[in-house]
Amino acid sequence: MPIYVYWGEDDFALDLAVRSLRDRTLDPAWGSFNFDKITPDRSDAAIAALNQAMTPPFGSGGRLVWLVDATVCQHCAAELLAELERTVRSIPDSTVLLLTLRNKPDGRLKSSKLLKEVAKEYREFAPIPPWKTDELEKRVRQVAAEVGVKLTAAAVACLAESVGNNSRQLYGELEKLRLYAGDSQQPIEMETVERLVSVTTQNSLKLADAIRTGNTGTALSLVADLLDGNEAAIKIAVTLTSKFRTWLWVKLMVERGERDDRKIAEAAEISNPKRLFFFRQEVQSLTLAQLQQTLPILLDLEFNLKRGADERSILQTKVIELCQICRSGR
């Protein structure tokens, strides 16, 4: 009874996983007979998917039943839950039942608990937060190995910084680099990545650095680039808040005299303690009081965005305020 449950905001990565699952399950010669994609416009979509999952495949290969935008993990009537409980443990091994969801499953529901228990894969496809550089670089290495591209460590870091958490762009840029490398067995250098990779948007971490140094002109330019590149204003605000909160914790722990890097990293929620060297360097020019003043402004930014304020105007205003705080005393 192979059951897969996928959800998350990274649509491109989720779509790749669906295609991979389809390729692994179906025999190309019999794919049109053994693939059922059931969309939510059917009132009986969930029941239809369960019924189809019980149908043996034709010819060779397996059967894939894909229930698109499933709602059983958000609300599930008693009759549907009973059918789910009766069916999911009886699905033949030759059939794969895939459920993709718009929202995260509600862990309180019996249907969600049941599917999590029986699913072969119960997986979220969420964009990596842009401030988690270690995870972004790890993702670059994973996709590079999948695509067949060798990169130096510096090239990995450069590519991660350039594309951020944009999965679609990451695959596209790595495919470009693969074609450029041709039959060469030498790892691609950072200079090649800088020359070939398209940086169509600036990421929010660069904006945080510009604010930290009090560079108002650069910060406002980055705000314009981000918004013009369709970056969500609330995501920019969340990234800035997280970055400044991390800087605040590092500064606070250092000023308290804490010398254990692991304790500082744990307090600041930094996954790799080795990166503390860079965080210490970044907060040297700022006082604890300055960092403390930034958080109310950032929280006010998030509050106003959630209330529907004009995104460009409120971002520009708050960025100017933040730059003034970080520049004061210099």
N, C-alpha and C positions, 0 to 999 in steps of 0.2 A: 504493500500500500504506500508507494512513494508519494508523499504530499509535500508541496512546497508553498510557503507563504511569504510573499515579498511586499514591502511597502517602503516609502521614503520619498524625499524631495529630489534626490539625484535621479531624475528620469532617464538620463542617458545610460548611467551605470545599470539601472534596473532593466532597461530595455536590452542591454548587452547580455545580462544574465538570463533573460527570457529566451533570447535567440540561442544562447549556448545550450540551454536546457532542451530547447526544441531540436537542435542538431544532434544532441546526444540520444534523444529518445526515439526520433522517427527515422525510418528507412526512407530515403528520398523517393524511391520508386512507389512507396505506398503512403507518402505523407498526406496527400490530398484526401485519402480515405480515413486517416487516423488522427487528424488534427481538428479539434473542435474549439473555436473561440466564441465564448458566450458572453455577450455584452449586457450591460445593465438595463437596456431599454426593454428587455423581456421581463414581464412581471414574475415569471417563474424561473428566473435565471439560476438561482442557487439549486433548486430541485432538479432542473434540467442538467446542470453540471454533475450533480451526484448520480443521476441516472446514466448519463453518458460515460461516467467513470467506471461504471459496472459493466460496460459493454466491451467484450474482448476485441483486440485489434484485428484488422483484416491483413492477410498476407504476413510478411515478415516485419520485424521491428516492433516498437511499442505504440501505445496510443497516448496522446497528450490532450488533456481537457483543460482549457484555460478559462477561468472565471474572472473576467475583467471588472475592476472597481467593485469587488465583493463588499457587501455590507454586513456579512454575518458576524464580524468582529466588532461592530459598532451597535447593532441591535439584532436580536435573533428571537423570533417568535417561538413559542413552545413547540408548535408543530414542526417547524424547521429544525429546531434543536434536536428533537426526537429522531428526525430523519438523518441528521448529521451523525448522531451517536450510533444509529443503526448501520450506517453505510461506511464511514471512514475506515473502520477496522476490517472491512470486508473487500475493499478495493483490490483487485488482482495486481500482482507484482508487475504485470505487463503494461499497466496504465499509470501515468503520472497525472495527478490532479494539482494544478497550479492556481493559486488565488493571489491576485494582486490587489492591493488596497490603496485607497487615496489617503487614509489617515492611519496613524498608529493603532494597532489593536487595543481595545479596552480590556486590560488584564483582569478586570473584575467579572467579565462575562464568562459563563460556562462554556460557550462556544469558543472563545479565545483560549481558555485554559485547555480545552480538548485538543484544538488544533496545534497548540504549542507542544502538547504532550506527544502527539502522534507524528508531527511533521518531521520529515527528513532534514529540511532546512527551513528555518523560521528567521528571516533575515531583514534587517533594515538597511536601506540604501540612503544614507544621509550624507550630505556634503561635509567634508572634513572642515572643522572651524579654521579659518584662515590664520589664526595665531598659533596653531599647532604645527609648527614647521617640521618637527620630527616625523609626524604622521604624513604630512604632505610629501616629504622626501621619500618615505617608505613606499607610498603609493606610486610615486614616479618610478622607483626601482622595480616594483611589481609589474607595472604596465609595460615598462621598457623590456623586461624579460619576456613578457607575453608577446610583444610586438617583434622582438628580436633585435633590439638596439642596445649596444654597449655604450655606457656613459661613464666618464670620470666622476669622482665624488663632487668636484666643483661644478660639473655640468648638471648633475642631479639637482644640486642646490639652486643653480641658476634657473633651471626649468621649473622647479617647484615654486620659486618666487614669481616667475613670469606668468604662469597659468593659474596659480592658486588652487582652488578646489573645483575648477571647471573641468569635469571629466571629458566632455566632448572635445574641448580644445586640447587637452592632454593627449588623447588618442590621435587627433589630427596632427599635432606637432611632432609626435614620435613617428608617425608614418612618414612625414616629410623628412625627418632626420634619417630614417631607415633607407629611404630612396637616395638621399644624398650620400650616405656612407657606401652604398653599393655592396661590393664584395669585400670591402676592407674589414679586417679583423681588429683594427685598432679602435679603442674606445674614443667616442666623440668628445672633444674638448669643450670647455666652457665658452671659448671664443666663437666656436661654430654655433653653439646654441644662441649666443647673443646676436649673431649675425642673421640667423635664419628664423628664429622663433618670433612670431607676431605677438607683441604685447598690446592688445587692443584696449585693455583697461588697466588702470593702476589699482593695486589692491589696497585695502583699508589699512594694512599694517604700515605702508609707506605714509599714509595720511597721519597715522598715530605718531610716527617718527618726526614728521614735519611739525606737528603740533608741539611735541616734546621739546624741539629745538626753538620753538617760538617763531618759526618761519611762516608768517601769515600768507604771503604771496604764493608760496609753493603749496601750502595747505588748501587754499581756496581753489587753486588750479586743479589739485587732485580731487577735490569735491566735485568740480565740474566734470572731470574725466570719468569719475565713477558713475555719476548720475546719467551722463550722456551715454555711458556703456550699459545702461539699464540695470545697474546694481541697485538693489532695494535699499532705500534710505534706512529702514529699521535694521537691516543687516549691518550696515556701516556703523550705526550707533551701538549695536551690541558688540561688535568687534572692538570699537574704541573703548567701551566700558570695560570689557574683559582685559584689554591690554593695560589700561591705566590702573585697574585694580591689581593686576599682577605687579606692576611697578611699585604701587603703594605698599604691597606686602613685603616685597624685597627690601625696599627702603626702611620700612618699619623694623623688620627683623635685624637688618644690619645695624641700625642705630641702637637697637637694644643690646647689641654686642654678641648676637648669635653667630657662632663660627661654623656650626655643622651645616654643610651644604644640603644634606638630605632633609634636615628639619626645615630649612628655609624653603626648599623646593616643595615640600609637602604643604607648608602653610600657603605658599603662593600658587599651588596647583600646577607646578611645572613638572612635566613628565620626565624630563632628562636633567638631572642635577648639574651635568656638565655645562649646560647652557647658562648657568647662573653667572659665569664670568661675564657674558655679554650683557645680561640684565644689570649687573652691578655697574658696568661701564655706562650703560644708558641712563641710570638714575643719579650718577655722580653730580650732574649739573643742576639737579632739582632738589629742593628741600622737601622734607616731609610735609610741611604746611602747604606747599604748592600742590603736591599730589592729593592731599586731602581736599583741597578746594575744587579739584577737577570733577570729583564724583557727583556732587549735587548738580553740576551743570550737565553732565552726561545723563543723569537720571531724568532731569527736566527735559532734555532732548528726546529721550525715549517716550516720555509721557506725552509730550506735544505731538510727536509723530503718530502715536497711537490714537490721539484725539483728532487726527486729520489735518494737522497744520501743513502749510505749504512746505514740501520737502526741501526744495533748494534754499528757500529763504531761511528756514529755521536751522538747517545745517550750516549755512554760511555764518549766521549770527553766533551760534554756539561755538563754531570753530574759531572765530575771531576772539571770543571771550577766553577760550582755552589757551590760545596762543599768547594772549596778553598775560595770563597767569604764569605760563611757563617762561615767558620772557622777563617778567618782573624780577628785579634784583640782580640782573646780569650787567 
